[in-house]
Amino acid sequence: MHRLLVACTLLMAAGCVGEDVPDYRPLELDYMTSAIFAPSCGAANCHSTFRQPLGYVFDSPEATRRSLIDGALIRFNSTQYDPENPANADLIIWLTQIDPFGAKDSSGNYIGRMPLDAPLPNRDVKLLVEWIQHSSPGAQCNPDVSNGSACTRDGSGRFVVVKCTADWNFDMATAIPCASGCVDGVCTP
């Protein structure tokens, strides 16, 4: 009887992943795509290469990168981007709020929270929030836009213009401070 009780307890504990359990999954775009974006958002009838609603595609790392940056789901040069408050990023708003942005489809119906079929597990949302807090490695900027320049904030919170590397990351060694703000890789007056 004792063995049965111990075995049942171990099985129950193994099946429960609590909210406070540390998450050791990598904060890398390739991992985020294979573990979260592709299976949850990139299905053939959703945001896939085949369908592409609103131009968003999440079935490969390259497509995910373009959707996040070019589709403005993570906007480093926006006042909405705040690494201290990543829940304010459009991506997280789409994943967590019931009526994000009051968006409607072509029939006038509210689109609602994404994914439509079921919410992402809290654990996955928390990982995406942590990824954004760490400046979304692998999806920071598009090197083919704005002459390869991008806007971000430096360690002190100032807007800076940086070069975008071929792997879609900021090259902070090239940072040029802006007096007030930055838009599309150019300091604003």
Residue, then its C-alpha position, 0 to 999 in steps of 0.5 A: m500500500h505504501r508503494l502505491l501511495v508513493a507512486c501515485t504521489l510522484l505521478m501527480a507531482a510530475g504532472c503538475v507544473g506550477e506557476d512558480v517553477p523556474d522556466y529553463r527554456p531558451l530565450e531564442l527565436d528558433y525555440m520560441t517558433s518551434a515550441i510556441f509560435a508554430p504550434s499555437c499560431g502557425a497552423a495551416n488554417c491560421h497564421s501559416t504560409f498558406r493563409q497569412p491573415l493580416g500578413y502574419v505568418f508564424d510557421s518558421p523562424e524567418a516568417t515569425r521574425r518578419s511578422l513580429i518586427d515588420g508587423a509591429l507586434i514588438r516595436f522597439n522604437s515605439t513608446q509602447y515598448d518598455p522592457e520593464n513592462p513587456a505586457n504592453a507589447d502588442l504581441i502580449i496584448w493579442l495573447t492575453q486580452i479578450d478584446p485586443f484593440g477592439a479589432k474586427d474582421s471583414s464581417g464586423n465581428y470582434i476578432g478577440r484574443m489569439p489564438l482563437d481556439a484556446p489561450l496560450p498556457n500561462r507558462d508560455v505567455k510568461l516565457l514570451v514576456e521574459w523574452i521581450q524583457h531580454s530584448s527578443p533575441g533574434a527578432q529585434c530589427n530588420p536589417d533590410v529596412s531603414n538602411g539597416s538602422a533601428c531604434t532601441r533604448d540603451g541601458s539608461g533608457r535613452f533612445v539610440v540608433v543602432k545597426c541591425t545585424a544579419d541575424w536580426n539583432f541590435d549591434m549596441a556597439t554602433a549606438i548613437p544617442c538621440a536627444s529626444g526620440c527615434v523612429d524608423g532608425v532616425c533620431t527625431p528632433 
